[in-house]
Amino acid sequence: MILLQEDQIKKKVDETGLVVCLTHTYSGYPLVKQARAMVQGGAFGKVRKVWVEYPQGWLSKLSEREGNAQAAWRTDPKKSGKSGCMGDIGTHAAHLSEYITGLKITQLCADLNIMVEGRALDDDGNVLLKFDNGAAGVLMASQVAAGEENALKIRIYGEKGGLEWAQHEPNTLLVKWLDQPTQILRAGGNYGDRLSSFATQNCRTPGGHPEGYLEAFANVYLGAVHAIRSHVDGAPMSPLAYDFPSVHEGSRGVQFIHRAVESATDP
C-alpha cells in the first residue's frame, strides 16, 4: 500500500505540475549547496567514491518501553513500516549522497541489525552502494552509536580531489586536492567567486555566525514558495530557485528503504 500511495502521489504531481516539498533538511545548508555546485561542476572530475555516515546514540536503550513517544512510533512497524533506522535516518544519508553528486544509486547490498534486544525494527545498518556512473559508496546509519548526537557526515572523492562536510560543523567545507593543500571554505566568507551562487543565496547570517538547522529548513521552504509562485503565475523558474527535494526524491527514498530491507533479508 505504501508503494501504491507513493506512486499515485508522484503520478499526480507529474500530471498537474503541482509542487510537493520534502524536508530533506540537510540539503538546505549553504555549504552542502556549495559541495553540490563543485562536484557537479566538475571540480573533482569523475566521482569515484562516496562515504556517508549518520550515527546517533539515542536508541541505545529500549526507550520505546520507557515512555519515550519519539522512540515508540519510530520502532513500531505499524507506524514506521518495514524499517526503523534505515528508514528514519538512512534515507537522509542516501539523499545527501545523490543530491551532492547528482548521481543515482543503482545497486545496493544491505546489512540491517537489531542491536537492542526486544526491538521490532532495525536500529543499525550498513549499505554498500553503486552509482550510475560506476562510483562505489558506503552508507552507515545507526541509532545505537552510544554517545553520538546527530553526526551526519559525507565525504566524496573524484579523480582530482574531494570534499568533506559534517552536520556538527555545518559552516565548514573541507576541500581536498590531489596536488594541493586542503582548503577550508566557510559559509558567509568574503571569498569573491569562491562560493557559488547556490551557496551565497542560501547564507542567512554573517560570516562567523552558525548557519543552523532551522535556517536549512527555511531554505528548503523558500525554494518551495518560489516554485508555488511560479506555478500560480505561469512564469518559468530558474534551477537556482527550484532547488529543494520534491516527490521524486521521496519516491527514491521509499525505493531505497524497500531495496535495503529486501537485500538484508535475502537468503
C-alpha positions in Angstrom: 0.0 0.0 0.0 2.8 2.4 0.8 4.3 2.0 -2.7 0.9 2.4 -4.3 0.2 5.6 -2.4 3.7 6.9 -3.2 3.3 6.1 -6.9 -0.1 7.8 -7.0 1.3 11.0 -5.5 4.2 11.0 -7.9 1.9 10.4 -10.9 -0.4 13.2 -9.7 2.5 15.7 -9.4 3.8 14.8 -12.8 0.3 15.2 -14.3 -0.5 18.5 -12.7 2.8 20.2 -12.2 1.8 21.0 -8.6 4.5 21.4 -6.0 5.4 18.9 -3.3 8.2 19.8 -1.0 10.0 17.1 1.0 12.1 18.2 4.0 15.4 16.5 3.4 16.6 19.4 5.5 20.4 18.8 5.2 20.2 19.8 1.5 19.3 23.4 2.7 22.7 24.1 4.3 24.7 26.6 2.3 27.9 24.6 2.2 26.0 21.5 1.1 24.9 23.5 -1.9 28.5 24.6 -2.4 29.6 21.0 -2.4 26.9 20.2 -4.9 28.0 23.0 -7.2 31.6 22.0 -7.1 31.1 18.2 -7.6 28.5 18.7 -10.4 30.6 21.5 -11.9 33.4 19.0 -12.5 35.9 20.4 -10.0 37.0 17.0 -8.9 36.5 15.1 -12.2 34.6 11.9 -12.3 33.3 10.8 -8.8 34.8 7.5 -7.7 33.9 7.1 -4.0 31.2 8.3 -1.6 31.3 7.7 2.1 28.3 8.9 4.1 27.6 8.1 7.8 24.8 9.0 10.1 25.4 7.8 13.7 23.0 8.6 16.6 23.0 7.1 20.0 19.6 8.0 21.4 18.1 4.5 20.9 20.9 2.6 22.7 18.3 1.6 25.3 14.8 0.2 24.8 13.4 3.7 25.2 10.2 2.8 23.4 9.1 0.9 26.5 10.2 3.7 28.9 7.6 6.3 27.8 9.7 8.0 25.0 7.0 8.9 22.4 9.5 9.7 19.7 11.1 6.2 20.1 7.7 4.5 20.3 6.4 5.4 16.9 9.8 5.1 15.2 10.3 1.5 16.3 6.7 0.4 15.7 6.3 -1.5 12.4 2.6 -0.4 12.2 3.6 3.2 12.1 7.1 3.2 10.6 6.7 0.3 8.1 9.5 -2.1 7.1 12.4 -0.3 8.5 13.4 1.7 11.6 16.9 3.3 11.5 17.4 2.9 7.8 14.0 4.4 7.0 14.4 7.2 9.6 17.9 8.5 9.0 19.4 6.2 6.4 17.2 7.8 3.8 18.6 11.2 4.6 22.1 9.9 4.1 21.2 8.3 0.8 19.5 11.5 -0.4 22.5 13.6 0.6 24.8 11.4 -1.5 22.6 11.7 -4.6 21.9 15.5 -4.0 25.6 16.5 -3.9 26.9 14.1 -6.6 24.0 14.4 -9.0 24.3 10.6 -9.4 21.7 7.9 -8.7 22.1 4.8 -6.6 21.5 1.8 -8.9 22.6 -1.1 -6.7 22.9 -1.8 -3.0 23.8 -4.6 -0.6 22.5 -4.0 2.9 23.1 -5.4 6.4 20.4 -4.3 8.8 20.6 -5.1 12.5 18.6 -5.1 15.7 21.1 -4.4 18.4 18.8 -3.7 21.3 17.1 -6.9 22.4 13.3 -6.7 22.2 13.2 -4.1 19.5 10.9 -4.8 16.5 12.8 -2.8 13.7 16.4 -2.3 12.7 18.4 0.2 14.8 21.7 -0.1 12.9 22.7 -0.8 9.3 25.5 -0.8 6.7 24.9 -0.5 3.0 27.3 -0.9 0.0 26.3 1.3 -2.9 26.8 1.5 -6.6 26.0 4.7 -8.5 25.0 5.1 -12.1 28.5 6.4 -13.2 30.2 3.3 -11.7 31.2 5.0 -8.4 31.2 2.9 -5.2 29.8 4.0 -1.9 29.4 3.1 1.7 26.5 4.2 3.8 26.4 3.7 7.6 23.4 4.6 9.7 23.0 3.7 13.4 20.8 4.9 16.3 22.8 2.8 18.8 26.1 4.6 18.5 26.1 5.5 22.2 27.4 9.0 22.8 26.7 10.3 19.3 24.1 13.1 18.8 23.4 13.8 15.1 26.7 13.1 13.5 25.8 13.1 9.8 29.0 13.4 7.7 29.7 12.9 4.0 33.0 12.5 2.0 33.1 12.4 -1.8 36.2 11.7 -3.9 36.8 12.2 -7.6 39.8 11.9 -9.9 41.4 15.2 -8.8 40.3 15.5 -5.2 37.3 15.5 -2.9 35.4 17.1 0.0 34.2 16.6 3.5 31.1 18.1 5.2 29.8 17.4 8.7 26.4 18.4 10.1 28.0 19.2 13.5 30.2 21.8 11.8 27.9 23.0 9.0 29.7 26.3 8.3 32.8 24.4 7.2 33.6 22.6 4.0 36.9 20.8 3.6 38.1 20.7 0.0 40.9 18.2 -0.6 43.1 18.2 -3.7 45.4 15.5 -5.1 48.2 18.0 -5.7 47.4 21.0 -3.4 46.9 21.6 0.3 43.5 21.1 1.8 41.3 24.2 1.6 38.7 25.3 4.2 35.6 27.1 2.9 33.3 28.9 5.4 29.7 29.9 5.0 29.3 33.7 4.7 33.0 34.2 4.0 34.1 37.0 1.7 35.7 34.9 -1.0 34.6 36.7 -4.1 33.5 34.0 -6.5 34.9 31.1 -4.5 31.4 30.3 -3.2 28.8 29.5 -5.8 25.5 31.5 -6.1 23.7 28.4 -4.8 25.7 28.8 -1.5 25.7 32.6 -1.2 21.9 32.9 -1.9 21.3 30.5 1.0 23.5 32.2 3.5 21.3 33.8 6.1 23.8 35.0 8.7 27.1 37.0 8.5 30.4 35.1 8.5 31.2 33.6 11.9 27.5 33.1 12.8 26.3 29.5 12.6 24.0 28.6 9.7 21.9 26.2 11.6 19.2 23.5 11.3 16.3 26.0 11.3 17.9 28.1 8.6 18.3 25.0 6.5 14.6 24.3 6.9 13.9 27.9 5.8 16.0 27.5 2.7 14.0 24.4 1.7 10.7 26.1 2.3 11.8 29.2 0.3 12.5 27.1 -2.7 9.0 25.6 -2.4 7.5 29.1 -2.1 9.3 30.2 -5.3 8.0 27.1 -7.1 4.5 27.6 -6.0 4.5 31.3 -7.1 6.0 30.3 -10.4 3.2 27.7 -10.9 0.5 30.2 -10.0 1.9 32.9 -12.2 2.7 30.6 -15.0 6.2 32.0 -15.1 9.4 30.0 -15.8 11.7 29.4 -12.8 15.4 29.0 -12.8 17.1 25.9 -11.4 18.6 28.0 -8.7 15.2 28.7 -7.3 13.8 25.2 -7.8 16.5 23.7 -5.5 14.6 21.7 -3.0 13.6 18.0 -2.5 10.3 17.0 -4.2 8.1 14.0 -4.6 10.8 12.4 -6.9 13.3 12.4 -4.1 10.6 11.0 -1.8 10.0 8.2 -4.3 13.7 7.3 -4.4 13.7 7.3 -0.6 10.9 4.8 -0.4 12.5 2.6 -3.0 15.8 2.8 -1.0 14.1 1.5 2.1 12.4 -1.4 0.3 15.5 -2.4 -1.5 17.6 -2.3 1.6 15.2 -4.4 3.6 15.0 -6.9 0.7 18.7 -7.1 0.5 19.2 -7.6 4.2 16.6 -10.4 4.3 17.5 -12.2 1.1 18.9 -15.6 1.9 
